[in-house]
């Protein structure tokens, strides 16, 4: 249920950042971490000039920003903050 709620919220968002030919840079990761901390949900667009595998890049970004990919439509990926599970 949580994922569906986040996906519904993501439809209303505009991509907050774009990844182009320069690829995944430390500055990009730093900014995404800051945005994710504040917004809890961010949308990222991969431009046509990005030559690498977008799915693999999104997984790498999610790992580096301590988030998860909750939606992927075309060149747009939505990341959410990982939830802590209490046992």
Secondary structure, 3 states (H helix, E strand, C coil): CHHHHHHHHHCCCCCCEEECCCCCCHHHHHHHHHHHHHHCEEEEEECCCCCCCHHHHHHHHHHHHCEEEEEEECCEEEEEECCCCCC
